[in-house]
Amino acid sequence: MAERLLLLPSTEYSKIRLVKIPDDVNENGAFRLTTGVIATVEESKTDYSMEDIEDALEQHGFQLVNFTLGPELG
């Protein structure tokens, strides 16, 4: 079975993340869940970091995937 991945976009190149979707979550549910988790972190911590978001996603079963996107343009 192929891995199901979700790209979390960002306007900042360094904040783009790729995560593996947990087996018990469908693709539409994964999008809703990740946006909800990110919003919860942003609302609960005014000085949140990407590590806070990554930790929260991992607590919900998502796994960060290392990837190479390419050089930043601009």
N, C-alpha and C positions, 0 to 999 in steps of 0.2 A: 504494500500500500504506500502510495506517495505521501510525503509529508505535506501537511497543509500549513501554509505560511501566511502571515499578515504583515504588510509593510505599514509602519506607523510614520506618516510623513511629517515633515517639519519645514518651516521656512529657513531654519538654521541647519546647515549641512551636517554639523556634528551631532545633532539631536535626532536624526533619522534612525529608526530602529526596525529590526526585522525580528518577529517572534513566531515561534511554532505554536499553532493552535492546539489546545488540549483535545484529546480524542473524544471527550464527552460533550464538546461544544460544537455546534454547527457554524458555518461561515458567517451567516447573518448574526447569530448570537455572539460570535467572537467580536465582531465590529462594535455591537452595542455594549458588550461587556468591557472592552478595552476603553472606549470613550467614557464610560461611566467610572471606571477605576481611575483614569487620568483626571477626570473632573473632581472626583472625591479628594485626591491628593492635592490638587490645586486649591481647592476650597478649604481644606483642613490645615494646610501649612503655607503661610505667606512666603516663606523662604525655601520652598521645596527645590529639590535638585532632580536631575535625571535618575540618579540612584534611587531616590524615593519612589519614583514612578516604576522603575525596573523592579524594585523589591515588591511593590504592590501587585504588579502583573504576575510575578513569580508566585506570590501567595495564592493567586487565582488559577494556577496551573499552566501559565504561559511560560515558554522557555525562550530566552534570548538566543539569537543565532548570529554568529559572527559572519560578516559579509564585507565585500569590497564593492563599493558603488562606483568609484572612479574619482577623478580629481574634481575639486570644487571649481565651478566656472564663475568667472566674474571678476 
